[in-house]
Amino acid sequence: MTTEAAGNISWDEMAGWYDRLLRAGSGAHETAVECLRRLLPPLDGADVIDVACGQGLATRVLVDAGAGRVLGVDASAEMIDLATGHGSGADYRVDDAQTLATCADASFDGATCQLALMDIPDLDAALTSIHRVLKPGGWFVFSIGHPCILVPDARPQLDADGRPAVLVTGYFEERFWRSSNPHGVRRVGNYHRTLATYLNALIRAGFRLEAVEEPEAAPGHVAQQPLYAEVPIFFAARVREDT
């Protein structure tokens, strides 16, 4: 998460609402967590950093999956307080994903970033910082809102057969945007970027692709939002330092 360029509301201000959403059961986050589990390599006591960890949902998955030392970092002090309160055996501290200033070079075997790269203003800086804190050959698993589907001007609709569909326009216009939905996560705002922008940024940072997913929505997610039985809501990948 990031509190920069967030417009009318910040992640600090929305932290309590977001935590309650996840604890009540968010279908979208169920889909994201299962995708993360599938993309993780065997952890076997690995040292892992969860970047832009929010209230620690993915961080706790890393502990459960067998990581050794797990550190969650986020720019929002309120999110870090909530994550710490949930426990789990992970450590947490406030840090900016764009610098990871509290983290030494080559100090982690792997890194994760669940549903947050699109919230970070400087994508290149974040990926460079993640690359810096990884040991040689280290891996990075991330998921983002699918940039081909979650376009600012996209509109859900029904096709001629009554199936859920989405109309996408303005895909090539990269920009910061906020949803007008008063109950939506994206009212904080995020950065729409093309898929090519993300992939080229990973290459520039020194990563190579190992695995890619466009996960099918979990059953609870489909029940909440039938559209995601037809199109992917997330794009996720595992990349590794290109040594």
MODA-V402618 format. One line per field, one symbol per residue. psi: psi as a letter, one per 30 degrees, with the letter a starting at -180 (. if undefined). burial: 1 if it has 9 or more other C-alpha atoms within 8 Angstrom, else 0. A space follows every 50 residues. Layout:
psi->???
burial->???
This chain:
psi->lkgkhfbfkleefgeeeeeeeeffjjeefeeeeeeeeefklkehglkkkj khfbggeeeeeeefgglckkkkkkfjeeeeeeeeffaffllklklkffeh ffklkhfkellljjhfeffkejeeeeeeeeeefklkgllkklklkjffei kegkkklkafggkklkjklgefjklklkkfjfglegfekajklleeeeee eeeefglkkekkkikkkleeeeeeifegfelkflkllkllki.
burial->11100100111101100110110001111111101110110010011111 11111111111110011111111111111111110000010111111111 00000111111111111111001111111111111011111111111111 10010101000001110100100100111000000111111111000100 1110111110010111110011000111101111111111100
